Amino acid sequence: MKRIGVFTSGGDAPGMNAAIRSVVRTAVHSGLEVRGIYRGYSGLIEGEIGPMQAHSVSNIIQHGGTILKTDRSEEFRTKEGRDKAAEVIRHNEIDALVAIGGDGTFRGAAALEEETGIPVVGVPGTIDNDVAGTDFTIGFDTAVNTALESIDKIRDTAYSFERTFFVEVMGRASGFIATEVALASGAEYVIIPELETDFDELSRRLLAARPTKRSNIVIVAEGEITGGAIKIAERLNELHNIQYRICILGHVQRGGSPSAYDRILASVLGIEAVKCLQAGISGVMVGQVDHTVVITPFHETFEKKKLVNLDYVKQLGILAK
């Protein structure tokens, strides 16, 4: 193996640049050439590829987003699109790939390797933390802290005006961000996709607390399953005339300087990804479980559902169920 390619795909996450930096510098240190692939699978199909040296990744570890840009490619979902990408890879004499992203990225990587034989190793980068095979994904810790900073400020005004705030956080179809934020912010309630919302129970609890507690923070995970903060709040208002305010944090959770944890996690996993390729190991994702690096085949990350730990939010009574 003489040359590897690295790219980011799917939603951006703080710490992706740290992972890119780690992959590039580890590869260069090992005597490998590196090619950066821009705009994920879309750029791979279109041949948007350029050389990267150690200096190419200087002064990026502290920045959010991804210097390689990212995209979601519908064309790559097709066999024809993946065949076209394989031709570009071979034309550029790239021997193996490091794919930084989440579930969708890894499904594409697995299909590419199975169909073409091109080795790929995945590095989990997504704020949703919904990838099995690792305790935490790159970007999750930063996203939680970003949301927490905003919620701490929201609580000040909620207390001053004695209001209930429904705060929507990201997470796609998982409640990882919502539960962590609820615990850290001291929220009164949390609504997540993993549990069906009991509107009567939530209404009862909000109303019962009114004599002594007139301000509340309800954390709502985004998505079709929960209905999001707007639908939840409107439903409660219809049922029991509960006055509310809504704050949707949105994509602000994806940006910003990555936390120390995300920078270190990204650096470690980037190193391990290159080491896997050098050892002839591919079709896998590198992750970290109990502070130990683990290697999980792509298909196992798809088959295993990563579960939110609800023990603590249950003990604190902040589940609306």
N, C-alpha and C positions, 0 to 999 in steps of 0.2 A: 504494500500500500504506500503510495507516494503523495496522493492529494485527496483532501477531504473537502466537502462543502458544508456550510452551516447556514441555517435559515430559521426565521421565526414565522409562525403561522397562527391564524385565529385571533382572538382578542389579545391586545397587548397587556402586559403585566409588568409592574415595577420589578426590576431585577433581571429582565431579559437581557439588558445590555451587559450586566455583570456575567451572565452565562455566556454570551457571545465572546466577551473578553477572555473568559477562562478557556473556552474551547480553542480560540485562536492562539493564545499564548502557550497553552499546553502542547498544541500541535507543532507550533514553530519550534518550541524547545526540544521537541522529539524529532526534529528534522523533517517534518511534513510540510507540504505546501497547503495553503488554505484558500478556498474560494468562498466569498460571501455571495449568497443568493438573495436578491432583493424582492420584496413583496410576496414572500411565501411561495406557495405552489403556483400562483399566477406568474410570478417572476421566473420560476423554474421552467414553466412551459414556454415563456417568451424569451428565455435566454438572458435574463437580466442578471448577469454574473460578473464579478470582478475580483481581482486578487486582494488578499488581506495579509498584512504583516503585523508584527507586534505593535508597531507604532500606530497602526490603523485603529486600535482599540484603546489608545491612551485617553485618559480623562473622560471616560464614559461610565465608569462604575457607579457614579453618584446620580446619574440621570435616569429618569423614567422613560417609558416608551421603548422603542427599539430602533437603533441606527440602521438596521436592515429593512425597516418598514414591515408591514404585514398586510394580509389580505385573506379573504375567504373565496376560494376558487370553485365555482360550479363545474368548470371544465375538467378539473382534476378528479372530480367524482366519477367521471366516465373512464372506461377502459382506453378509449382513444386519447383522452387527455393525459393519462398516465404513460401511455406509450410514447407520446410526444415529449413528455418530460424526460423519459429514459433516453431518448435520442439526444436531447440537449446535454444530459449528464455525460453520456459517452463521448459526445463531440468535444466537451470541455475536459475530457480525460479525468473526471472525478471518480475516485474509486469507492467512496463511501460518504454517507451523509449523517449529520447531526441535526435532528429536528427538534426545535424548541417550541412547545405549545401544549395544548390540552387534548382532550379525548378525540375531537375531530381531526386534529393534526396527526395523532398516532394511528387512527384508522386509515388515513391516507397513506401514512408511511408503511404500515403493515401490508396494505394492498400493493404498493409499489414494489416492495421487496419480494413478496410472494409471486408476483407476475413477471418481474424482470431480473430478480436475483441481485439487485443493487443493495448492499448492506446499509441499514439505517439503525441508528440508536436515538431514542427519544429522551429529552430532558423536560420534565413537567413544569410548564410555565402558564399559570392561569390563576386569576384572583379567586375563582370559584372553589378551589380546593376539592374538586369532585373527581379526582383521578385516583383510582385504587393503586396500591403499591408504594405509597409514600404517605408519611404522616401529614406533611405540608407541601403544597406546591409553591413555586416561586411566585411571589406577588401577593399571596394571601395575607401574610402578616402586615404588609404595608397597607393593603386595602382596609383591613380591620381598623388599623390605627387612624387612617384618614377619615373613615366613617365616624370613629369614636370622637375625634376632635370636633367634628361638626355637631354631633349629638350632645356633647357637653355644653356647647353654646346654645343649642335649642332648649335644653333643660332650663337654662337661666330665664329665658322668656316664657317658657311654659309655666314655671313657678310664679313669675311676676304677674301673669295674666290669669292664672288658675285655669289653664286650658289643657286639653288632651291633644297631644301631637302624635300623628301616625307618620313614622319615618320609614321610608322605603329604601332598602339597601339592595345591592346586586347579588347575583348568585345563580342566575339562570334557573335550573330546576333543583337546586340544593339549598339547604338552610345553614350551611357552614358559617358564612359571614354573619347572618342574622343572629345565630345563637351566640357566637363569640362576642359580637357587639352588644347583645342584650346583657350578657354576663358582665362585661367590662363597664358598661354605662350605667348599670343599676336600673335598667328599664323595668317597668312594671309587668309588661307582657311581651311575648314574641309569637309571631305567626309565621310558620314555615311550611314548605310544600310536603314535608314528610308526614304531617299530621293534618287531618281534616279540621277546618275551623268550626268551632261550636259558637255560633253568633250569640245564642241565648246565654251561654255561660259567660262569654266575654262581656256582654252587656250587663249581666247581673253583677259581675265583679267590679266593673267600672262604676256602676250606680251605687253599689254597696259602699264603696270607698269614699263617696262624695262628702259625707258629713265631716270627715277629717282630712281627706286628701283630694283636692280638686284639680291638681295637675298630674298628668300621667304621660309617660312615653311608651308608645307601642311600636315595636320594631316589626316591620313586615318585609318578608323576602319577596322580591319581584317575581313575576311569572304568571302564566295562565292558571296554574293550580291554585295559588293563593288568591288570584284576582288582583293583586297589587294593592297599594295603600289607598288609592282612590275608591275602588270598588268596596273594599272592606269598610272604610269610613262612611261611605254613602249608605251602605246596608245597615250599619249600626244607627245612623241618624234616622233612617226610615223606621226602624224597629222601636227605638227608644228615645228619639230626639236628643241624641248625644252630640253636643257641640264639639267641633274639632278643627284642627289645622293640619295640613298635609305638607310634608317636605320629602321630595324625591331626590336623593343624593346623586343618583345616576353615575355618569362616566367620570365624575371627579374622583371616584374610588380607584380608577385605573391609572391615574397619573401620579406625578410627584416623585420625589427622591425616594428610592427604596430604603427600607429599614436595614439596620445592621444584620438582622437575621436573614433577610432575603438576599442581601449581598453575599453573605457567607455560604448560604445554601446553594445559590446559583454558582458560586465559584467552585464549590466541592463537586457538584453534580456535573459541571462542565468538564472538569478534570477526569472524572470517572467515565464520562461518555467517550472521550478520546481513548482512554485506556481500554475500554471494551472493544472498540474498533481495532486497536492494535493487537488485541488478544484474539481477534477473529470472532468476537461475540457480537451478534446483531439481532435485529428483530425484537429488541427489548427496550424497556425504559429503565433508566437509573433513578432511584429514589432514595429516601432516607426514612428508616423506621427505627424508633428508639435510639436515635443518634448514630445509627449504623447504616452504611450504604448497602442497599439491596438492589438486585437486578430482577426485573419482572418481565416475562414475555408479553408482548403487546396484547395477545389474545386474552391473557389473564386480567389485564387491566380493563378490558371490555366486559368480561364475564362477571367479575366481582363488583358488587355495588358497594361503594364506600358509604358508611353510615355515620350520620351525625350522632355524637354522644349527647344524649338528652338527660343523663343522670343529674347533672348539676342544675340545669334549668328546671327540672322537675322538683328537686329538693328546695329550690328557692321559690317555687310556686309561680313562675313567670310564663308558663305555657298556658295558652288560651284553650285549654282542653280539659 
